Amino acid sequence: MSEFAYTVNATEYPPHMKHKVIFETFDKLQPGQAMLLINDHDPVPLRYQFELERPGIFAWEYIERGPETFRVRIGRVEG
C-alpha cells in the first residue's frame, strides 16, 4: 500500500485550477492519511493558503526541495 492516499502533480493542471484541485484532494483525506504534491516551484503561497483555510488540520513536510521538482507530503491531522 502506498504511503499516500492521493498524488497531485500540479504541473498537469492550468494555473487557475491548481489550488482548487489540491484543496479538493486534501478534503478527501481522512485523519492520518496524506497526499503527495508534486510541483515545479516551491509552493509556499499554497502553504499560506492552507494555514488560512485549513488551520490546525494539516501537516506539511518537504520530501524534495528543488530546484526543478518540489515534492511535499500534505497530511490530514485531527483538528
C-alpha positions in Angstrom: 0.0 0.0 0.0 1.3 3.5 -0.8 2.3 6.0 1.8 0.0 8.4 0.0 -3.8 8.2 -0.5 -3.5 10.6 -3.5 -0.9 12.2 -5.7 -1.4 15.6 -7.3 1.0 16.6 -10.0 0.3 20.3 -10.1 2.3 20.7 -13.3 -0.5 18.8 -15.1 -3.2 21.5 -14.4 -3.7 25.0 -15.7 -2.8 27.7 -13.2 -6.4 28.6 -12.4 -7.2 25.0 -11.4 -4.1 24.0 -9.3 -5.2 25.2 -5.9 -8.8 24.1 -6.4 -7.7 20.5 -7.3 -5.2 20.4 -4.4 -7.8 21.5 -1.8 -10.5 19.2 -3.2 -8.0 16.3 -2.9 -6.9 17.3 0.6 -10.6 17.4 1.6 -11.0 13.7 0.6 -8.3 12.7 3.1 -9.2 11.0 6.4 -7.3 11.9 9.5 -4.0 10.1 9.4 -3.9 10.0 5.6 -1.6 12.0 3.4 -1.3 13.2 -0.2 1.8 13.9 -2.3 2.0 17.2 -4.1 4.5 17.5 -7.0 5.2 20.9 -8.3 7.8 22.8 -10.4 8.3 25.6 -7.9 8.3 26.0 -4.1 4.6 26.0 -3.1 5.0 28.5 -0.3 1.9 30.5 -1.2 -0.1 27.3 -1.1 1.1 26.6 2.4 0.0 30.1 3.5 -3.4 29.4 2.0 -3.6 26.1 3.9 -2.8 28.0 7.1 -5.7 30.4 6.4 -8.3 27.9 5.1 -7.4 24.7 6.9 -5.8 25.8 10.2 -4.8 23.0 12.6 -5.8 20.1 10.4 -2.8 19.7 8.0 0.8 18.7 8.3 3.3 19.9 5.7 6.6 18.1 5.0 9.0 18.7 2.2 10.3 15.5 0.6 12.2 17.2 -2.2 13.1 20.9 -2.4 14.0 21.6 -6.0 15.5 23.2 -7.8 13.3 21.7 -10.5 11.0 19.5 -8.6 9.3 20.0 -5.3 7.6 17.1 -3.6 5.5 17.8 -0.4 3.7 15.4 1.9 0.5 17.1 3.0 -1.2 15.1 5.7 -4.5 15.5 7.4 -4.4 15.5 11.2 -7.2 15.6 13.8 -8.5 19.1 14.1 
